[in-house]
């Protein structure tokens, strides 16, 4: 006997927009979960702008971010606040999470580096971050931004700060691991690609779910 799947719920626009301003930073984010991977960035940290562009491209998220901050003090404030704003946008765009796949994972190779990401949009924030980074800053050109000037050293320790802020604001469990690798550049970029593809799968609509929340509890909060 063939049992029909639950009726597929109509796909509503899954978008979010917010601005976050503090004495240290100003971050404005627009997100479309069902986009084409287009990133529009006005971001003063060159390597971080590259990572956000990579995240959008591999997740097929449309992403618009405008940001400025007290870079004369440290990069931590701006990178962390970007993670907070982006995480909140994911939570807002996902809404009650009806019909989504909920979890996703990815192994992503980048030359000598192999990254692994696994995510559960459970509503419970937890980060496992094992990247084996050296802690040595990466020298990069500035982003194409009116706020940027000269060469800049990217503080690699802020990568974990970004993901911690992201999962806390987004309400998800995220495991990020480097299984092997040499270059910090490759390790960080591969993690962003793996995370993006994992989130892309987790956010995807599952036609077999219909309008149900993928949890025995009936809610994901």
N, C-alpha and C positions, 0 to 999 in steps of 0.2 A: 504494500500500500504506500502511495506517495503522500507525504505530509507536506502541505504548503508552508513556505516560510512566512513569518509575520510580514504584514504589509509594510513596504518600505516607506519611511517617513519622508516628506518633501524636504529637500535641502534648502534651508534658509541661509542667507548670507552670514558667514561666520567671520565677522570682522570686529576689530576693537581699535579704540583710539584713546590715548591719554597723555597728559603732560604731568611731569613731576619736577618741581622746583624747590630747591633748598638754598641755604646760604652758600653752598659749595658748588652746586651743579644745576643745570637746566636740561631736561631730557624730554623730548616729545616723540612719541611712537605711534605709528599706524600699522596695523597688521591685518592681513587677509590670509586665513588658513588655506583657502582654496584658490590660490593665485597661480602664477606662472614662474615664480622664482625671481621676480624683479625687485631689486633693492635700489632705493634712492636715499643716499646717505650724505649728510653734512656732519662729518664726524672728525674731530681734530687729532685723533691718534691713528696714524696710518695703518699699522698692522691690525689694530682692532677693527678698523673699517673693512679691511680685507677679510677678516674672520666673519663679520656680520654679512658681508656680501656672499661669502661662501655658504653660510648658514641658510640664507634665503634661497640661493640657487639649488642646493641639494635637498632642501625641505619642500621646494616649490611653494614657498610662502612669499607673498608680496609684502615688502617691508619698507617703511619710510621712517627714518630716524634723523632727527636734528638734535644736536647736543653741544653743550659747552660746559666748561668747568674750570676749577682752580688747578690747572696743570702745573702752575708754578709751585704748588705745594706737593702734589703727588698725583699719579694716575689712578690710584685706588678708588678715590671718591667717584670719579666719572664712570669707570668700568663697572663698579658695583651698582651704582644707581641705574646704569643701562640694563643690567641684569634684572633689577627690581621691576623697572618699567616694562621690559619685554615679558617677564614672567606674568605680571598682572594682565597684560594684553592677552596672553594665551589663556589664562583662566577666564577672562571676560568673554573671549571669542568662543570658547568651548561651551560656555553656559552650563546647562545641567548634564551635559555629556551623553545625552540619549543617542543611541545608534552608533557610537564610535567603537573602534576596535579596542581601545584602551591601552594596550601595550605594544611595544615594538622594540626591535633590536637590530644591530648592524655590526658586522665586521668590515672595517674599511682599511685597505692597504694603501700606503703612500710611499712608494719606493721601499726603503729599508724598514719603514715603520708600519706596524699593524695596530690599529685602534679598535676598541670594542666599546659599544654603548648599548645600554638597555634601559628602557623607561617604562614606568607604569603611572598612568594618569589617575592615581588612586585618591587624590585629595590629601594625602599625607606626605609631607615634605621630608625627604631624606636624600643626601648626596654621599656617594662613595667616589672618591677621586684619587686614582693612582696613576699619575702621569710620568713620574720619574724625571721631572724637569731639573735642569742644572741650577736654576736660579740666576743664570747670567742673562742680563738684558739683551734683547735683540735690537740691532740698529736697523731702522727702516725710514723710508721717506714719509713725509706727512701726507695725510689724506688731502684730497682736493676740497679744501674747506677754507673759508675766510678766517677761521680761527687758527689755522695751522701755519707755522713758519719754521723753516730750517729742518735739519735732520733731527730725529727723535729716537730715543732708546725705549723700546717697549718693555715694561716690567712684567716678566713672565709669571711672577707670583700672583698677579691680579687675575689670571685665568681661573684659578680655583675660586677666587672671590666672586667672579662673574657667575659661575655655575651655582655656587651656594645661594647667591641672591636670587637667581632665576628659579631654582626649585622651591625656595621658601615662598616666593611671591606667587608661583604658579601652582603650588600644591601637587607635587609629583615626586616619585622616587626615581632617581637617576643614578646609574652606575657608569662611570667612565674609567676605562683602563687602557694603558698602553702595554701591549703584550710583548713588543720588542721595538727597538728604534734607537737612533743615534742623534738625529737633528731635533733640537727643540722646536724649530719652525715646523718641521714635518709632524712632530708629536701633537702640537697644539692644533694645527690645521686639520689633521686627520680626526682628532676628537670632535671638532666642530662639525665636520662632514658626517661622522658616524652619528652624532647626536641629532643632527638635522634629519637624517634619513630614518632614525628610530622614531622621532617625533612625528614625522610625516606618516609613518605607518600607524602609530598610535592614535593620531587625530583623524585618520581616514574613516569614512562612513562604511559600516559593514551592513550590506543589504539584508543579511540573515538576522541581524539584531532588530530590524524594524525600528520602532520608537522606544525600545527598552533601554534602560541603563544597564551596562554590562557589569553587574554586581549582584550577588545574592542579597545584599542589603537593600537594593532598590535605589540607592543614592551613592554618589561619589563625591564626598565633601570631606 
